[in-house]
Amino acid sequence: MVAVQTARFQRRWLRGDMLGALTAWALIVPECVAYAQIAGVPPQNAFYGAPVALVVYAVLGRSRFLIIGATSAAAVLSGATVSDVSSDAKAAVGLSAALAVITGAVLIVAGLARLGFVTRFLAEPVLTGFLFGMALTIVVRQAAKIVGVSSGDGQFFERAWTVLRAIPDWSVASLTVGALALAALFALERYVPRLPASLLVLAAALAVSAAAGLKDHGVAVVGKIPAAVPVPHLPGIPAADWWKLAGGACGVALVVFAEAYSIAGRFAREHGDEVNANREMAAVGAANIAVGLVRGFTVSGSASRSAAAEAAGARSQLTSLVAAALILVTGAFLTPLFTDLPEPVLGAIVIMAVRSFLRTAELRRYAHLDRASLWVALTALAGVLLFDLLPGLLIAVTLSLLLFIAAAGTLNLAVLGRLPGSPLYGDTSQHPGTATVPGVLLLRPDGTLFFGNTDRTRLAILAQTAATQPTPRAVVLDLSATYRLGLPVLDTLDELRAALERRGVALHLARLRSSARPAFDAHPLAVHLEPGAVHNDVQDAVTALGPP
């Protein structure tokens, strides 16, 4: 009976992986063509990289549900980074491939150095604002395709003005095709969400374009796409261009991994799995290097494809392997089918793909619950719209670091008192009825002391001492939250000791961690403190100081 149930379970699992692979294939194929245009490379280059990325991650990655491939964020960052190095369309393929290799190398080195934790410091409001701005930038570029004009160059507002200024030149035929495609995508996703809307609209557009001769009516089409079978190919770019790409690649790597790991982590939590950030960083990096070596462009984790495949029944990495085989067949034999694909339809597909980044509901939630987060998100959004993607990314990362420093640099300084009916001590502001010790000021920084907050803590301790009447004869500092005492912290504590002594107040330390003891013993502070001024806990300090 157990063997029969196991066999049924395996068949059901296998069937789910097959359906998941078909679903992923149905989404990847149209998006390959669309995202290649965003990245500024021919569509066949997306077909080169897609199966390679899927196979490499399936072998090295640990998420059972993450589908790796071209994404709107990765494509637009790739295109922006490459255009900063060269505006020559012929050079874009080599530069895009080189960028993928450098991005992958950065991720592998970071993964081996166990730097996977860095994404925790990319604040969610900052990421929300950055992705919102990126999506608007993509929308205005794709809107230009829908109306049949060029969006020009520059940041969001410059491109938007270019499109609006060209209203007399808008193509009615292109606008009609694009609007119908958008309407069809909205309707399919709303009323029959289990069907691959992008693939259905793409197939219908191909049929209508070929039958009605849309090209002859002024609607731009993709044109002939050569057969696309991935073969090893080194990016043929000058050595100087590798260095020019390196700075942008670090920012691209951060966003690529943040996108992929957030998706993998979400599915892991939902299904009781575990994913290791460092392992995932290296796996995504290896996928990017492999893609770059077959003339592809930067890849990341796709939320839409991963969610669709999981909903269809995908349960293992077999989904990615089967999807890779289907895409190989498509690239090798079926690319001629895309010749008559209208450009406005691709624009509509991309707009639908990035609309999930337009998180207006999240901004409203910030406005209602956390105005500070709202202003942070809006600042990151404005940075992208005003200064374009890469400067906007730099602004977003800088904002995250400033938020972290500000949060880490502000500590609550708790005044301790004895809890009623207990030998324990707690924060007097949190526990009504606590009894302070006459003549002794008990203080506890509620966080780790480090160079960024230690001087502010020193000033807070001096201010609290001055505000305590009568002036205490001793200040006991509970260091239980500090596991390491760096030299700046010890120097500042020694300055605090000297300042308190000038006021006739002795400094005592309690709960000095064993990990911090060697640094303390080697510092002059250990000698400058009066004998017996270091205690196991607060109660020992109170006992040692005795009655007033």
Secondary structure as GFF3:
##gff-version 3
##sequence-region A 1 548
A	DSSP	alpha_helix	2	39	.	.	.	ID=ss1
A	DSSP	alpha_helix	43	60	.	.	.	ID=ss2
A	DSSP	beta_strand	68	69	.	.	.	ID=ss3
A	DSSP	alpha_helix	72	85	.	.	.	ID=ss4
A	DSSP	three_ten_helix	89	91	.	.	.	ID=ss5
A	DSSP	alpha_helix	92	112	.	.	.	ID=ss6
A	DSSP	three_ten_helix	116	121	.	.	.	ID=ss7
A	DSSP	alpha_helix	124	147	.	.	.	ID=ss8
A	DSSP	alpha_helix	156	165	.	.	.	ID=ss9
A	DSSP	three_ten_helix	167	169	.	.	.	ID=ss10
A	DSSP	alpha_helix	172	191	.	.	.	ID=ss11
A	DSSP	alpha_helix	197	212	.	.	.	ID=ss12
A	DSSP	three_ten_helix	214	217	.	.	.	ID=ss13
A	DSSP	alpha_helix	239	271	.	.	.	ID=ss14
A	DSSP	alpha_helix	277	292	.	.	.	ID=ss15
A	DSSP	beta_strand	300	301	.	.	.	ID=ss16
A	DSSP	alpha_helix	303	312	.	.	.	ID=ss17
A	DSSP	alpha_helix	318	329	.	.	.	ID=ss18
A	DSSP	pi_helix	330	334	.	.	.	ID=ss19
A	DSSP	three_ten_helix	335	338	.	.	.	ID=ss20
A	DSSP	alpha_helix	343	354	.	.	.	ID=ss21
A	DSSP	three_ten_helix	355	357	.	.	.	ID=ss22
A	DSSP	alpha_helix	360	369	.	.	.	ID=ss23
A	DSSP	alpha_helix	371	387	.	.	.	ID=ss24
A	DSSP	alpha_helix	389	408	.	.	.	ID=ss25
A	DSSP	beta_strand	413	418	.	.	.	ID=ss26
A	DSSP	beta_strand	425	427	.	.	.	ID=ss27
A	DSSP	beta_strand	440	445	.	.	.	ID=ss28
A	DSSP	alpha_helix	454	467	.	.	.	ID=ss29
A	DSSP	beta_strand	474	478	.	.	.	ID=ss30
A	DSSP	alpha_helix	487	502	.	.	.	ID=ss31
A	DSSP	beta_strand	506	510	.	.	.	ID=ss32
A	DSSP	alpha_helix	517	521	.	.	.	ID=ss33
A	DSSP	alpha_helix	525	528	.	.	.	ID=ss34
A	DSSP	beta_strand	534	535	.	.	.	ID=ss35
A	DSSP	alpha_helix	538	545	.	.	.	ID=ss36
###
